[in-house]
Amino acid sequence: MPSLTLTVRLLTPHSDLWDWQTRALCRTTRADVFFGPDSESRATRIRRERQAQELCRSCPVRNECLRHALDVGEPYGVWGGMTESDRRFGLDRPQLDPHANRKPAKRLRISPRHPRPGRQ
């Protein structure tokens, strides 16, 4: 009976894909600022998430961090300034490209049947 030879190849890390993490401001911050316990009260969670988002605002790799979280479907924590809920429900999604133009807001039309505010 022939013998079986099993070759296992381990994936090698792609440091170029993760290099942005070495420049992230959160590397010098406690992880519990970005990841809270399940038993955390709503008020405590809101304060913690705001603290994390404040740090993210000035982070040089915010776009890369947020792109990573969205690409892999990161379920926990604050990534690139977005909370778990923000990512889950697509709330307040910042532009990844700071030079991208946003669509102009639609103008509200006032019905002709109603007077304009401040007019009788």
N, CA, C and O atoms as a GROMACS GRO file, in nm:
protein
  480
    1MET      N    1   0.083  -0.118   0.000
    1MET     CA    2   0.000   0.000   0.000
    1MET      C    3   0.088   0.125   0.000
    1MET      O    4   0.182   0.133   0.080
    2PRO      N    5   0.061   0.222  -0.088
    2PRO     CA    6   0.145   0.342  -0.093
    2PRO      C    7   0.120   0.429   0.030
    2PRO      O    8   0.009   0.435   0.083
    3SER      N    9   0.226   0.497   0.072
    3SER     CA   10   0.212   0.586   0.188
    3SER      C   11   0.163   0.723   0.142
    3SER      O   12   0.194   0.768   0.032
    4LEU      N   13   0.088   0.787   0.226
    4LEU     CA   14   0.034   0.919   0.197
    4LEU      C   15   0.125   1.025   0.258
    4LEU      O   16   0.162   1.016   0.374
    5THR      N   17   0.158   1.123   0.178
    5THR     CA   18   0.236   1.236   0.228
    5THR      C   19   0.145   1.357   0.226
    5THR      O   20   0.086   1.390   0.123
    6LEU      N   21   0.136   1.422   0.339
    6LEU     CA   22   0.050   1.539   0.350
    6LEU      C   23   0.137   1.663   0.364
    6LEU      O   24   0.220   1.673   0.454
    7THR      N   25   0.116   1.756   0.275
    7THR     CA   26   0.189   1.881   0.280
    7THR      C   27   0.095   1.990   0.326
    7THR      O   28  -0.013   2.009   0.270
    8VAL      N   29   0.135   2.062   0.427
    8VAL     CA   30   0.053   2.170   0.479
    8VAL      C   31   0.127   2.301   0.455
    8VAL      O   32   0.243   2.315   0.492
    9ARG      N   33   0.059   2.394   0.393
    9ARG     CA   34   0.117   2.526   0.373
    9ARG      C   35   0.040   2.625   0.458
    9ARG      O   36  -0.082   2.638   0.448
   10LEU      N   37   0.112   2.694   0.540
   10LEU     CA   38   0.050   2.796   0.623
   10LEU      C   39   0.048   2.927   0.547
   10LEU      O   40   0.140   2.958   0.471
   11LEU      N   41  -0.058   3.001   0.568
   11LEU     CA   42  -0.066   3.132   0.504
   11LEU      C   43   0.036   3.224   0.566
   11LEU      O   44   0.054   3.227   0.688
   12THR      N   45   0.102   3.298   0.483
   12THR     CA   46   0.200   3.395   0.534
   12THR      C   47   0.132   3.530   0.547
   12THR      O   48   0.046   3.565   0.466
   13PRO      N   49   0.169   3.606   0.648
   13PRO     CA   50   0.104   3.737   0.664
   13PRO      C   51   0.143   3.832   0.552
   13PRO      O   52   0.255   3.830   0.502
   14HIS      N   53   0.050   3.912   0.514
   14HIS     CA   54   0.073   4.014   0.413
   14HIS      C   55   0.087   4.147   0.485
   14HIS      O   56  -0.011   4.219   0.505
   15SER      N   57   0.208   4.179   0.524
   15SER     CA   58   0.229   4.299   0.604
   15SER      C   59   0.189   4.426   0.531
   15SER      O   60   0.153   4.525   0.594
   16ASP      N   61   0.194   4.422   0.399
   16ASP     CA   62   0.153   4.542   0.325
   16ASP      C   63   0.004   4.570   0.341
   16ASP      O   64  -0.039   4.685   0.330
   17LEU      N   65  -0.077   4.466   0.367
   17LEU     CA   66  -0.220   4.485   0.388
   17LEU      C   67  -0.251   4.536   0.528
   17LEU      O   68  -0.357   4.596   0.550
   18TRP      N   69  -0.161   4.514   0.622
   18TRP     CA   70  -0.185   4.549   0.762
   18TRP      C   71  -0.093   4.660   0.811
   18TRP      O   72  -0.101   4.697   0.928
   19ASP      N   73  -0.008   4.712   0.728
   19ASP     CA   74   0.088   4.813   0.768
   19ASP      C   75   0.022   4.936   0.829
   19ASP      O   76   0.080   5.001   0.916
   20TRP      N   77  -0.098   4.969   0.785
   20TRP     CA   78  -0.167   5.086   0.837
   20TRP      C   79  -0.186   5.078   0.988
   20TRP      O   80  -0.189   5.181   1.055
   21GLN      N   81  -0.198   4.957   1.042
   21GLN     CA   82  -0.221   4.942   1.186
   21GLN      C   83  -0.102   4.991   1.269
   21GLN      O   84  -0.120   5.032   1.384
   22THR      N   85   0.016   4.988   1.213
   22THR     CA   86   0.133   5.034   1.290
   22THR      C   87   0.132   5.186   1.308
   22THR      O   88   0.200   5.238   1.396
   23ARG      N   89   0.054   5.258   1.225
   23ARG     CA   90   0.046   5.403   1.236
   23ARG      C   91  -0.081   5.451   1.306
   23ARG      O   92  -0.104   5.572   1.316
   24ALA      N   93  -0.163   5.360   1.353
   24ALA     CA   94  -0.290   5.396   1.415
   24ALA      C   95  -0.270   5.452   1.556
   24ALA      O   96  -0.188   5.402   1.633
   25LEU      N   97  -0.345   5.556   1.588
   25LEU     CA   98  -0.337   5.616   1.721
   25LEU      C   99  -0.385   5.522   1.831
   25LEU      O  100  -0.341   5.534   1.946
   26CYS      N  101  -0.472   5.430   1.798
   26CYS     CA  102  -0.527   5.340   1.900
   26CYS      C  103  -0.423   5.241   1.953
   26CYS      O  104  -0.447   5.176   2.055
   27ARG      N  105  -0.310   5.229   1.888
   27ARG     CA  106  -0.206   5.137   1.935
   27ARG      C  107  -0.155   5.175   2.074
   27ARG      O  108  -0.105   5.090   2.147
   28THR      N  109  -0.168   5.302   2.110
   28THR     CA  110  -0.119   5.347   2.241
   28THR      C  111  -0.234   5.371   2.339
   28THR      O  112  -0.215   5.434   2.443
   29THR      N  113  -0.353   5.322   2.305
   29THR     CA  114  -0.472   5.341   2.388
   29THR      C  115  -0.523   5.205   2.434
   29THR      O  116  -0.509   5.105   2.364
   30ARG      N  117  -0.581   5.203   2.553
   30ARG     CA  118  -0.638   5.078   2.605
   30ARG      C  119  -0.749   5.028   2.513
   30ARG      O  120  -0.828   5.107   2.461
   31ALA      N  121  -0.754   4.899   2.492
   31ALA     CA  122  -0.854   4.838   2.403
   31ALA      C  123  -0.996   4.857   2.456
   31ALA      O  124  -1.091   4.859   2.377
   32ASP      N  125  -1.013   4.871   2.588
   32ASP     CA  126  -1.148   4.883   2.642
   32ASP      C  127  -1.214   5.017   2.606
   32ASP      O  128  -1.333   5.035   2.632
   33VAL      N  129  -1.138   5.110   2.548
   33VAL     CA  130  -1.199   5.233   2.496
   33VAL      C  131  -1.276   5.201   2.368
   33VAL      O  132  -1.378   5.264   2.341
   34PHE      N  133  -1.230   5.106   2.291
   34PHE     CA  134  -1.289   5.071   2.162
   34PHE      C  135  -1.383   4.950   2.170
   34PHE      O  136  -1.470   4.935   2.085
   35PHE      N  137  -1.364   4.866   2.270
   35PHE     CA  138  -1.444   4.744   2.284
   35PHE      C  139  -1.497   4.737   2.426
   35PHE      O  140  -1.419   4.725   2.521
   36GLY      N  141  -1.629   4.745   2.442
   36GLY     CA  142  -1.690   4.742   2.574
   36GLY      C  143  -1.744   4.605   2.609
   36GLY      O  144  -1.766   4.522   2.520
   37PRO      N  145  -1.767   4.581   2.738
   37PRO     CA  146  -1.825   4.453   2.780
   37PRO      C  147  -1.974   4.447   2.749
   37PRO      O  148  -2.039   4.551   2.733
   38ASP      N  149  -2.029   4.327   2.740
   38ASP     CA  150  -2.171   4.310   2.712
   38ASP      C  151  -2.258   4.370   2.822
   38ASP      O  152  -2.371   4.414   2.796
   39SER      N  153  -2.208   4.374   2.945
   39SER     CA  154  -2.286   4.422   3.058
   39SER      C  155  -2.284   4.574   3.073
   39SER      O  156  -2.338   4.628   3.170
   40GLU      N  157  -2.222   4.643   2.981
   40GLU     CA  158  -2.206   4.788   2.988
   40GLU      C  159  -2.342   4.859   2.977
   40GLU      O  160  -2.425   4.823   2.894
   41SER      N  161  -2.363   4.960   3.062
   41SER     CA  162  -2.488   5.037   3.054
   41SER      C  163  -2.487   5.124   2.928
   41SER      O  164  -2.382   5.151   2.871
   42ARG      N  165  -2.605   5.166   2.888
   42ARG     CA  166  -2.617   5.246   2.767
   42ARG      C  167  -2.540   5.377   2.779
   42ARG      O  168  -2.469   5.417   2.686
   43ALA      N  169  -2.553   5.444   2.893
   43ALA     CA  170  -2.484   5.573   2.914
   43ALA      C  171  -2.333   5.555   2.911
   43ALA      O  172  -2.262   5.637   2.853
   44THR      N  173  -2.284   5.449   2.973
   44THR     CA  174  -2.140   5.422   2.974
   44THR      C  175  -2.090   5.390   2.834
   44THR      O  176  -1.983   5.435   2.794
   45ARG      N  177  -2.170   5.313   2.759
   45ARG     CA  178  -2.132   5.279   2.621
   45ARG      C  179  -2.123   5.404   2.534
   45ARG      O  180  -2.029   5.420   2.457
   46ILE      N  181  -2.221   5.492   2.548
   46ILE     CA  182  -2.221   5.615   2.468
   46ILE      C  183  -2.098   5.699   2.499
   46ILE      O  184  -2.034   5.750   2.407
   47ARG      N  185  -2.065   5.714   2.628
   47ARG     CA  186  -1.945   5.791   2.666
   47ARG      C  187  -1.818   5.728   2.611
   47ARG      O  188  -1.731   5.797   2.558
   48ARG      N  189  -1.809   5.595   2.623
   48ARG     CA  190  -1.690   5.523   2.574
   48ARG      C  191  -1.677   5.537   2.424
   48ARG      O  192  -1.568   5.563   2.373
   49GLU      N  193  -1.788   5.520   2.351
   49GLU     CA  194  -1.784   5.530   2.205
   49GLU      C  195  -1.748   5.671   2.159
   49GLU      O  196  -1.676   5.687   2.061
   50ARG      N  197  -1.797   5.771   2.228
   50ARG     CA  198  -1.762   5.909   2.192
   50ARG      C  199  -1.613   5.936   2.214
   50ARG      O  200  -1.549   6.005   2.135
   51GLN      N  201  -1.559   5.880   2.322
   51GLN     CA  202  -1.416   5.895   2.348
   51GLN      C  203  -1.335   5.829   2.236
   51GLN      O  204  -1.236   5.886   2.189
   52ALA      N  205  -1.376   5.711   2.195
   52ALA     CA  206  -1.307   5.640   2.086
   52ALA      C  207  -1.320   5.717   1.955
   52ALA      O  208  -1.222   5.731   1.882
   53GLN      N  209  -1.439   5.768   1.926
   53GLN     CA  210  -1.460   5.841   1.802
   53GLN      C  211  -1.378   5.970   1.798
   53GLN      O  212  -1.330   6.011   1.693
   54GLU      N  213  -1.361   6.033   1.914
   54GLU     CA  214  -1.278   6.154   1.920
   54GLU      C  215  -1.134   6.121   1.882
   54GLU      O  216  -1.071   6.197   1.808
   55LEU      N  217  -1.082   6.011   1.931
   55LEU     CA  218  -0.947   5.969   1.896
   55LEU      C  219  -0.939   5.936   1.746
   55LEU      O  220  -0.841   5.970   1.680
   56CYS      N  221  -1.041   5.870   1.695
   56CYS     CA  222  -1.043   5.832   1.553
   56CYS      C  223  -1.042   5.953   1.460
   56CYS      O  224  -0.983   5.948   1.352
   57ARG      N  225  -1.105   6.062   1.502
   57ARG     CA  226  -1.113   6.180   1.416
   57ARG      C  227  -0.975   6.233   1.376
   57ARG      O  228  -0.958   6.284   1.265
   58SER      N  229  -0.877   6.220   1.465
   58SER     CA  230  -0.744   6.272   1.433
   58SER      C  231  -0.646   6.164   1.392
   58SER      O  232  -0.526   6.190   1.379
   59CYS      N  233  -0.694   6.043   1.372
   59CYS     CA  234  -0.606   5.931   1.336
   59CYS      C  235  -0.566   5.939   1.189
   59CYS      O  236  -0.651   5.958   1.103
   60PRO      N  237  -0.436   5.923   1.159
   60PRO     CA  238  -0.390   5.932   1.020
   60PRO      C  239  -0.434   5.816   0.932
   60PRO      O  240  -0.427   5.826   0.809
   61VAL      N  241  -0.480   5.706   0.991
   61VAL     CA  242  -0.520   5.589   0.911
   61VAL      C  243  -0.668   5.558   0.928
   61VAL      O  244  -0.710   5.443   0.914
   62ARG      N  245  -0.747   5.658   0.958
   62ARG     CA  246  -0.890   5.639   0.981
   62ARG      C  247  -0.958   5.572   0.862
   62ARG      O  248  -1.036   5.478   0.880
   63ASN      N  249  -0.930   5.619   0.741
   63ASN     CA  250  -0.993   5.561   0.622
   63ASN      C  251  -0.960   5.413   0.605
   63ASN      O  252  -1.048   5.333   0.576
   64GLU      N  253  -0.833   5.378   0.624
   64GLU     CA  254  -0.792   5.238   0.609
   64GLU      C  255  -0.859   5.151   0.714
   64GLU      O  256  -0.902   5.039   0.685
   65CYS      N  257  -0.869   5.202   0.836
   65CYS     CA  258  -0.930   5.128   0.946
   65CYS      C  259  -1.079   5.104   0.917
   65CYS      O  260  -1.128   4.992   0.932
   66LEU      N  261  -1.148   5.208   0.877
   66LEU     CA  262  -1.290   5.195   0.848
   66LEU      C  263  -1.312   5.102   0.729
   66LEU      O  264  -1.403   5.019   0.731
   67ARG      N  265  -1.231   5.116   0.626
   67ARG     CA  266  -1.244   5.029   0.509
   67ARG      C  267  -1.226   4.882   0.549
   67ARG      O  268  -1.300   4.795   0.503
   68HIS      N  269  -1.128   4.855   0.635
   68HIS     CA  270  -1.107   4.719   0.682
   68HIS      C  271  -1.232   4.667   0.754
   68HIS      O  272  -1.279   4.557   0.726
   69ALA      N  273  -1.285   4.748   0.847
   69ALA     CA  274  -1.402   4.705   0.925
   69ALA      C  275  -1.522   4.676   0.835
   69ALA      O  276  -1.595   4.580   0.858
   70LEU      N  277  -1.542   4.759   0.735
   70LEU     CA  278  -1.654   4.739   0.644
   70LEU      C  279  -1.631   4.620   0.551
   70LEU      O  280  -1.725   4.545   0.523
   71ASP      N  281  -1.508   4.602   0.505
   71ASP     CA  282  -1.476   4.490   0.414
   71ASP      C  283  -1.493   4.354   0.481
   71ASP      O  284  -1.545   4.261   0.420
   72VAL      N  285  -1.450   4.343   0.607
   72VAL     CA  286  -1.456   4.213   0.674
   72VAL      C  287  -1.582   4.196   0.758
   72VAL      O  288  -1.605   4.090   0.816
   73GLY      N  289  -1.665   4.301   0.766
   73GLY     CA  290  -1.787   4.291   0.845
   73GLY      C  291  -1.759   4.285   0.993
   73GLY      O  292  -1.821   4.207   1.066
   74GLU      N  293  -1.666   4.366   1.039
   74GLU     CA  294  -1.625   4.367   1.179
   74GLU      C  295  -1.747   4.388   1.269
   74GLU      O  296  -1.810   4.494   1.262
   75PRO      N  297  -1.784   4.290   1.354
   75PRO     CA  298  -1.906   4.303   1.432
   75PRO      C  299  -1.892   4.381   1.564
   75PRO      O  300  -1.992   4.426   1.620
   76TYR      N  301  -1.770   4.397   1.613
   76TYR     CA  302  -1.753   4.456   1.746
   76TYR      C  303  -1.660   4.577   1.743
   76TYR      O  304  -1.569   4.585   1.660
   77GLY      N  305  -1.685   4.670   1.834
   77GLY     CA  306  -1.592   4.780   1.857
   77GLY      C  307  -1.610   4.899   1.766
   77GLY      O  308  -1.691   4.899   1.673
   78VAL      N  309  -1.532   5.002   1.797
   78VAL     CA  310  -1.528   5.124   1.717
   78VAL      C  311  -1.409   5.112   1.623
   78VAL      O  312  -1.296   5.092   1.667
   79TRP      N  313  -1.436   5.124   1.494
   79TRP     CA  314  -1.332   5.114   1.391
   79TRP      C  315  -1.346   5.234   1.298
   79TRP      O  316  -1.454   5.257   1.244
   80GLY      N  317  -1.241   5.310   1.279
   80GLY     CA  318  -1.244   5.423   1.188
   80GLY      C  319  -1.348   5.527   1.225
   80GLY      O  320  -1.395   5.601   1.139
   81GLY      N  321  -1.384   5.533   1.352
   81GLY     CA  322  -1.482   5.630   1.397
   81GLY      C  323  -1.626   5.583   1.391
   81GLY      O  324  -1.716   5.658   1.429
   82MET      N  325  -1.649   5.462   1.345
   82MET     CA  326  -1.786   5.409   1.339
   82MET      C  327  -1.807   5.303   1.446
   82MET      O  328  -1.723   5.215   1.465
   83THR      N  329  -1.919   5.312   1.514
   83THR     CA  330  -1.953   5.215   1.617
   83THR      C  331  -2.011   5.089   1.554
   83THR      O  332  -2.034   5.083   1.433
   84GLU      N  333  -2.035   4.988   1.638
   84GLU     CA  334  -2.098   4.865   1.590
   84GLU      C  335  -2.233   4.895   1.525
   84GLU      O  336  -2.263   4.844   1.417
   85SER      N  337  -2.312   4.978   1.590
   85SER     CA  338  -2.445   5.013   1.537
   85SER      C  339  -2.434   5.092   1.408
   85SER      O  340  -2.510   5.068   1.314
   86ASP      N  341  -2.340   5.185   1.403
   86ASP     CA  342  -2.321   5.264   1.280
   86ASP      C  343  -2.295   5.173   1.162
   86ASP      O  344  -2.354   5.190   1.055
   87ARG      N  345  -2.207   5.076   1.182
   87ARG     CA  346  -2.172   4.985   1.071
   87ARG      C  347  -2.288   4.892   1.039
   87ARG      O  348  -2.316   4.865   0.922
   88ARG      N  349  -2.356   4.842   1.141
   88ARG     CA  350  -2.464   4.748   1.120
   88ARG      C  351  -2.579   4.812   1.042
   88ARG      O  352  -2.636   4.751   0.952
   89PHE      N  353  -2.612   4.935   1.077
   89PHE     CA  354  -2.726   5.000   1.015
   89PHE      C  355  -2.688   5.105   0.912
   89PHE      O  356  -2.775   5.172   0.856
   90GLY      N  357  -2.558   5.120   0.886
   90GLY     CA  358  -2.512   5.215   0.784
   90GLY      C  359  -2.536   5.360   0.823
   90GLY      O  360  -2.559   5.444   0.736
   91LEU      N  361  -2.530   5.390   0.953
   91LEU     CA  362  -2.556   5.525   1.000
   91LEU      C  363  -2.431   5.611   0.994
   91LEU      O  364  -2.321   5.564   1.021
   92ASP      N  365  -2.449   5.736   0.960
   92ASP     CA  366  -2.341   5.835   0.965
   92ASP      C  367  -2.212   5.786   0.902
   92ASP      O  368  -2.104   5.808   0.955
   93ARG      N  369  -2.223   5.719   0.789
   93ARG     CA  370  -2.104   5.665   0.725
   93ARG      C  371  -2.022   5.779   0.665
   93ARG      O  372  -2.068   5.845   0.571
   94PRO      N  373  -1.903   5.803   0.717
   94PRO     CA  374  -1.822   5.911   0.661
   94PRO      C  375  -1.770   5.873   0.523
   94PRO      O  376  -1.761   5.756   0.489
   95GLN      N  377  -1.736   5.974   0.446
   95GLN     CA  378  -1.679   5.949   0.315
   95GLN      C  379  -1.539   5.890   0.334
   95GLN      O  380  -1.460   5.944   0.412
   96LEU      N  381  -1.508   5.782   0.265
   96LEU     CA  382  -1.375   5.725   0.275
   96LEU      C  383  -1.274   5.811   0.200
   96LEU      O  384  -1.159   5.822   0.241
   97ASP      N  385  -1.317   5.871   0.092
   97ASP     CA  386  -1.231   5.959   0.015
   97ASP      C  387  -1.264   6.102   0.054
   97ASP      O  388  -1.374   6.149   0.025
   98PRO      N  389  -1.172   6.174   0.119
   98PRO     CA  390  -1.204   6.310   0.164
   98PRO      C  391  -1.232   6.406   0.050
   98PRO      O  392  -1.288   6.513   0.073
   99HIS      N  393  -1.194   6.371  -0.072
   99HIS     CA  394  -1.217   6.459  -0.186
   99HIS      C  395  -1.343   6.423  -0.264
   99HIS      O  396  -1.377   6.489  -0.362
  100ALA      N  397  -1.412   6.320  -0.219
  100ALA     CA  398  -1.534   6.278  -0.290
  100ALA      C  399  -1.645   6.380  -0.266
  100ALA      O  400  -1.662   6.430  -0.155
  101ASN      N  401  -1.717   6.409  -0.371
  101ASN     CA  402  -1.827   6.506  -0.360
  101ASN      C  403  -1.952   6.435  -0.311
  101ASN      O  404  -1.986   6.326  -0.358
  102ARG      N  405  -2.019   6.497  -0.217
  102ARG     CA  406  -2.145   6.444  -0.172
  102ARG      C  407  -2.256   6.495  -0.262
  102ARG      O  408  -2.245   6.602  -0.322
  103LYS      N  409  -2.362   6.418  -0.272
  103LYS     CA  410  -2.476   6.463  -0.349
  103LYS      C  411  -2.538   6.582  -0.277
  103LYS      O  412  -2.546   6.582  -0.154
  104PRO      N  413  -2.581   6.683  -0.352
  104PRO     CA  414  -2.645   6.796  -0.286
  104PRO      C  415  -2.776   6.751  -0.221
  104PRO      O  416  -2.846   6.664  -0.273
  105ALA      N  417  -2.809   6.811  -0.108
  105ALA     CA  418  -2.933   6.777  -0.040
  105ALA      C  419  -3.052   6.819  -0.126
  105ALA      O  420  -3.047   6.922  -0.193
  106LYS      N  421  -3.156   6.740  -0.123
  106LYS     CA  422  -3.276   6.775  -0.198
  106LYS      C  423  -3.343   6.894  -0.131
  106LYS      O  424  -3.350   6.902  -0.009
  107ARG      N  425  -3.392   6.984  -0.212
  107ARG     CA  426  -3.463   7.098  -0.159
  107ARG      C  427  -3.603   7.054  -0.120
  107ARG      O  428  -3.669   6.980  -0.193
  108LEU      N  429  -3.646   7.100  -0.007
  108LEU     CA  430  -3.782   7.070   0.036
  108LEU      C  431  -3.878   7.160  -0.040
  108LEU      O  432  -3.855   7.280  -0.055
  109ARG      N  433  -3.984   7.102  -0.086
  109ARG     CA  434  -4.085   7.181  -0.155
  109ARG      C  435  -4.202   7.202  -0.060
  109ARG      O  436  -4.247   7.109   0.007
  110ILE      N  437  -4.249   7.323  -0.057
  110ILE     CA  438  -4.362   7.355   0.029
  110ILE      C  439  -4.488   7.345  -0.056
  110ILE      O  440  -4.496   7.400  -0.166
  111SER      N  441  -4.584   7.275  -0.003
  111SER     CA  442  -4.710   7.258  -0.075
  111SER      C  443  -4.778   7.393  -0.095
  111SER      O  444  -4.779   7.476  -0.004
  112PRO      N  445  -4.834   7.418  -0.213
  112PRO     CA  446  -4.901   7.544  -0.237
  112PRO      C  447  -5.027   7.560  -0.152
  112PRO      O  448  -5.080   7.670  -0.139
  113ARG      N  449  -5.075   7.451  -0.094
  113ARG     CA  450  -5.195   7.459  -0.011
  113ARG      C  451  -5.165   7.513   0.129
  113ARG      O  452  -5.256   7.550   0.202
  114HIS      N  453  -5.037   7.518   0.165
  114HIS     CA  454  -5.000   7.563   0.299
  114HIS      C  455  -4.921   7.693   0.288
  114HIS      O  456  -4.838   7.707   0.198
  115PRO      N  457  -4.947   7.787   0.378
  115PRO     CA  458  -4.870   7.911   0.374
  115PRO      C  459  -4.726   7.886   0.413
  115PRO      O  460  -4.695   7.793   0.488
  116ARG      N  461  -4.638   7.969   0.361
  116ARG     CA  462  -4.497   7.958   0.397
  116ARG      C  463  -4.480   7.997   0.543
  116ARG      O  464  -4.558   8.076   0.595
  117PRO      N  465  -4.379   7.943   0.609
  117PRO     CA  466  -4.358   7.978   0.749
  117PRO      C  467  -4.339   8.129   0.763
  117PRO      O  468  -4.268   8.192   0.684
  118GLY      N  469  -4.404   8.187   0.863
  118GLY     CA  470  -4.391   8.330   0.889
  118GLY      C  471  -4.484   8.415   0.805
  118GLY      O  472  -4.484   8.537   0.818
  119ARG      N  473  -4.563   8.354   0.718
  119ARG     CA  474  -4.656   8.430   0.634
  119ARG      C  475  -4.798   8.380   0.658
  119ARG      O  476  -4.820   8.262   0.682
  120GLN      N  477  -4.889   8.468   0.651
  120GLN     CA  478  -5.031   8.433   0.671
  120GLN      C  479  -5.103   8.427   0.539
  120GLN      O  480  -5.223   8.399   0.536
   0.00000   0.00000   0.00000
